[in-house]
Amino acid sequence: MPPKKEAAPPLPPRPALPPVTPEQALLALPSARLLAEDFDIGPLGDRLAGSRAQRLAFATAARFLAGLSSGRAPAEEILPERREELARSLQYYLDRRLLPSRYRLGPLIELEDGSLRCQVRLFGDPGSGSGELYLSPVEGAWYVSDAQVGLAALAEPAPSRQDKYVPSEVR
């Protein structure tokens, strides 16, 4: 009689996945993402979608703007060859306490050289301003290479809007 084959050990049970709500199922669909818009810069950027590089670039922009909010030019987020120059130009406004308390970022736009650009809106007390951030990759990390962010506008009270906000069509 041939020797009996040993039975393979049973597979461990697979962990159960948490239940998915109908809302979560809808949000997971790429076409279902609806993003807020801003009066000045238009649609806001989606920090959760996009490539890994885009998410890293958004995170760099957020850390940079958080540094400005705390009153410093965050050198670690600025492209090494631009650190001194950009920090010096921002310091003028930071010394005058023209600090953003909140910000909004627009979508990232890829430029021909592989760097990214995004519109930014800053809110301070009493004003608000808008501009652009430029981000460049260096060895897998992203850095702010330029910031044209309109810090001077934070000193002036924002004019009251007379126009009615009409959002763009749902895409």
Contacts in CASP RR format, 6 or more apart in sequence:
PFRMAT RR
TARGET T0000
AUTHOR 0000-0000-0000
METHOD contacts of the structure
MODEL  1
MPPKKEAAPPLPPRPALPPVTPEQALLALPSARLLAEDFDIGPLGDRLAG
SRAQRLAFATAARFLAGLSSGRAPAEEILPERREELARSLQYYLDRRLLP
SRYRLGPLIELEDGSLRCQVRLFGDPGSGSGELYLSPVEGAWYVSDAQVG
LAALAEPAPSRQDKYVPSEVR
26 32 0 8 1.000
27 33 0 8 1.000
30 49 0 8 1.000
33 46 0 8 1.000
33 49 0 8 1.000
34 170 0 8 1.000
34 171 0 8 1.000
35 43 0 8 1.000
35 44 0 8 1.000
35 45 0 8 1.000
35 46 0 8 1.000
36 43 0 8 1.000
36 44 0 8 1.000
37 43 0 8 1.000
37 44 0 8 1.000
37 167 0 8 1.000
37 168 0 8 1.000
38 44 0 8 1.000
38 104 0 8 1.000
38 106 0 8 1.000
38 121 0 8 1.000
39 161 0 8 1.000
39 165 0 8 1.000
40 121 0 8 1.000
40 128 0 8 1.000
40 129 0 8 1.000
40 130 0 8 1.000
41 104 0 8 1.000
41 106 0 8 1.000
41 119 0 8 1.000
41 120 0 8 1.000
41 121 0 8 1.000
41 130 0 8 1.000
41 131 0 8 1.000
42 106 0 8 1.000
42 119 0 8 1.000
42 168 0 8 1.000
43 106 0 8 1.000
43 107 0 8 1.000
43 168 0 8 1.000
44 104 0 8 1.000
44 105 0 8 1.000
44 106 0 8 1.000
44 107 0 8 1.000
45 58 0 8 1.000
45 105 0 8 1.000
45 106 0 8 1.000
45 107 0 8 1.000
45 108 0 8 1.000
45 118 0 8 1.000
46 107 0 8 1.000
47 55 0 8 1.000
47 58 0 8 1.000
47 59 0 8 1.000
47 62 0 8 1.000
47 105 0 8 1.000
48 55 0 8 1.000
53 137 0 8 1.000
53 140 0 8 1.000
53 142 0 8 1.000
54 108 0 8 1.000
54 116 0 8 1.000
56 140 0 8 1.000
56 141 0 8 1.000
56 142 0 8 1.000
57 108 0 8 1.000
57 116 0 8 1.000
57 135 0 8 1.000
57 137 0 8 1.000
57 142 0 8 1.000
58 105 0 8 1.000
58 108 0 8 1.000
58 118 0 8 1.000
59 142 0 8 1.000
60 77 0 8 1.000
60 135 0 8 1.000
60 141 0 8 1.000
60 142 0 8 1.000
60 143 0 8 1.000
60 144 0 8 1.000
61 105 0 8 1.000
61 118 0 8 1.000
61 120 0 8 1.000
61 133 0 8 1.000
61 135 0 8 1.000
61 144 0 8 1.000
62 105 0 8 1.000
63 74 0 8 1.000
63 77 0 8 1.000
64 74 0 8 1.000
64 77 0 8 1.000
64 78 0 8 1.000
64 133 0 8 1.000
64 144 0 8 1.000
64 147 0 8 1.000
65 100 0 8 1.000
65 103 0 8 1.000
65 105 0 8 1.000
65 120 0 8 1.000
65 122 0 8 1.000
66 74 0 8 1.000
67 73 0 8 1.000
67 74 0 8 1.000
67 77 0 8 1.000
68 74 0 8 1.000
68 90 0 8 1.000
68 94 0 8 1.000
68 99 0 8 1.000
68 100 0 8 1.000
68 149 0 8 1.000
68 151 0 8 1.000
69 99 0 8 1.000
69 100 0 8 1.000
69 101 0 8 1.000
69 103 0 8 1.000
70 99 0 8 1.000
71 94 0 8 1.000
71 97 0 8 1.000
71 99 0 8 1.000
72 94 0 8 1.000
73 86 0 8 1.000
73 87 0 8 1.000
73 90 0 8 1.000
73 91 0 8 1.000
73 94 0 8 1.000
75 83 0 8 1.000
75 87 0 8 1.000
77 143 0 8 1.000
77 144 0 8 1.000
78 86 0 8 1.000
78 87 0 8 1.000
78 143 0 8 1.000
78 144 0 8 1.000
78 145 0 8 1.000
79 86 0 8 1.000
79 136 0 8 1.000
79 138 0 8 1.000
79 143 0 8 1.000
79 144 0 8 1.000
79 145 0 8 1.000
80 138 0 8 1.000
80 143 0 8 1.000
82 145 0 8 1.000
82 146 0 8 1.000
86 144 0 8 1.000
86 146 0 8 1.000
86 147 0 8 1.000
90 147 0 8 1.000
90 151 0 8 1.000
93 151 0 8 1.000
93 152 0 8 1.000
93 154 0 8 1.000
94 151 0 8 1.000
96 155 0 8 1.000
98 124 0 8 1.000
98 151 0 8 1.000
98 152 0 8 1.000
98 154 0 8 1.000
98 155 0 8 1.000
99 124 0 8 1.000
99 154 0 8 1.000
100 122 0 8 1.000
100 123 0 8 1.000
100 124 0 8 1.000
100 149 0 8 1.000
100 151 0 8 1.000
100 154 0 8 1.000
101 123 0 8 1.000
101 124 0 8 1.000
101 125 0 8 1.000
102 122 0 8 1.000
102 123 0 8 1.000
102 124 0 8 1.000
103 120 0 8 1.000
103 121 0 8 1.000
103 122 0 8 1.000
103 123 0 8 1.000
104 120 0 8 1.000
104 121 0 8 1.000
105 118 0 8 1.000
105 119 0 8 1.000
105 120 0 8 1.000
105 133 0 8 1.000
106 118 0 8 1.000
106 119 0 8 1.000
106 120 0 8 1.000
107 118 0 8 1.000
108 116 0 8 1.000
108 117 0 8 1.000
108 118 0 8 1.000
108 135 0 8 1.000
109 116 0 8 1.000
109 117 0 8 1.000
109 118 0 8 1.000
110 116 0 8 1.000
111 117 0 8 1.000
111 134 0 8 1.000
114 136 0 8 1.000
114 137 0 8 1.000
115 134 0 8 1.000
115 135 0 8 1.000
115 136 0 8 1.000
115 137 0 8 1.000
115 145 0 8 1.000
116 134 0 8 1.000
116 135 0 8 1.000
116 136 0 8 1.000
116 142 0 8 1.000
117 132 0 8 1.000
117 133 0 8 1.000
117 134 0 8 1.000
117 135 0 8 1.000
118 132 0 8 1.000
118 133 0 8 1.000
118 135 0 8 1.000
119 130 0 8 1.000
119 131 0 8 1.000
119 132 0 8 1.000
120 130 0 8 1.000
120 131 0 8 1.000
120 132 0 8 1.000
120 133 0 8 1.000
120 149 0 8 1.000
121 128 0 8 1.000
121 129 0 8 1.000
121 130 0 8 1.000
121 131 0 8 1.000
122 128 0 8 1.000
122 129 0 8 1.000
122 130 0 8 1.000
122 149 0 8 1.000
122 150 0 8 1.000
122 151 0 8 1.000
122 153 0 8 1.000
122 154 0 8 1.000
123 129 0 8 1.000
123 154 0 8 1.000
124 154 0 8 1.000
125 154 0 8 1.000
126 154 0 8 1.000
126 155 0 8 1.000
126 156 0 8 1.000
126 157 0 8 1.000
126 158 0 8 1.000
127 153 0 8 1.000
127 154 0 8 1.000
127 155 0 8 1.000
127 156 0 8 1.000
127 157 0 8 1.000
127 158 0 8 1.000
128 153 0 8 1.000
128 154 0 8 1.000
128 158 0 8 1.000
129 149 0 8 1.000
129 150 0 8 1.000
129 151 0 8 1.000
129 153 0 8 1.000
129 154 0 8 1.000
130 149 0 8 1.000
130 150 0 8 1.000
130 153 0 8 1.000
131 148 0 8 1.000
131 149 0 8 1.000
131 150 0 8 1.000
132 146 0 8 1.000
132 147 0 8 1.000
132 148 0 8 1.000
132 149 0 8 1.000
133 144 0 8 1.000
133 146 0 8 1.000
133 147 0 8 1.000
133 148 0 8 1.000
133 149 0 8 1.000
134 144 0 8 1.000
134 145 0 8 1.000
134 146 0 8 1.000
134 147 0 8 1.000
135 142 0 8 1.000
135 143 0 8 1.000
135 144 0 8 1.000
135 145 0 8 1.000
136 142 0 8 1.000
136 143 0 8 1.000
136 145 0 8 1.000
137 143 0 8 1.000
END
